[in-house]
Amino acid sequence: MTDINPLQYFLSFLLFTGSETLLTTIDAGRFDSETIIRDSITIRCDLFTELESVLGFIKKHISKRYLITGKAQRDEVWEYPMEAVREIVLNMIVHRDYRAACDSTIKIHSDKIEFFNPAELPASITIESILSGTNPSVPHNKQIASIFREAGLIEKYGSGIKRVLQAIHQVKGRTPAFEYSSGFFKVTLYPMGSLNKETNTDVETTPHVTPHVTPHDTPHDTPHVVRLLRVCTEPTNREQLQIRLGIKDRKYFYKAYLNPALKSGFIEYTIPDKPSSKLQQYRLTELGRKYIGNQ
């Protein structure tokens, strides 16, 4: 009889859970100052969805620039190298200590992004040795790292920080700060600065903000909503939408997917005067179809 490894079952749950779980919580916020938060989000879902949700929130609150080079299409350049941001978030997920009582946190400021992650460093490993690449790769969660690698999300073990530094070097950016203290690994990432001075090209700069499509202060265009819009290709009931998304928890579906899509005006009821009707279905609005067409 095969021995059951509780840790493997635990990590598999984190990877593929279809319901909201406190164990994977990541808190992210856009700070106007050390004490004033403009916008925030708490993400509690499977690790694959968590990655895209975090990246979506970060993109919402940083700027992007368009390089006008004479091509048919303008080149997009983000305020922070997105390859570096993605690698940092991947490392947070793969190396996090999921037994810790504290959650992972991301703070977006006007001049930096701070990533805080509960993690354990083996006694033989230091920040200096990690940055120099002298230590062999030791994933804190080997099963998560292995599945992420098979999915093509990470290139190879131990390449994360190296890829972050390479991405920064390519844009001649400021070297990130790496710190470890009291069970937390912290990375501070800095913006790239004035790109037009470095490239000597015309630059059209625009903040990356969601178009104002509803009367709400913050449009609900999260990665969850985008996934829902893409599977709602025709009038469909709730049960079928959950099946298409692979979500079993009805409350989580309403909270993270359906309600935000309805509030944004991307989806509408087929029976608007009876929202709780057993025959109720949901369909894309004209706004929802235009939004998906622009993705």
Summary of the structure (lengths in Angstrom):
residues: 295
radius of gyration: 21.0
end to end distance: 49.5
largest distance: 67.4
contacts: 808
relative contact order: 0.13
helix: 38%
strand: 20%
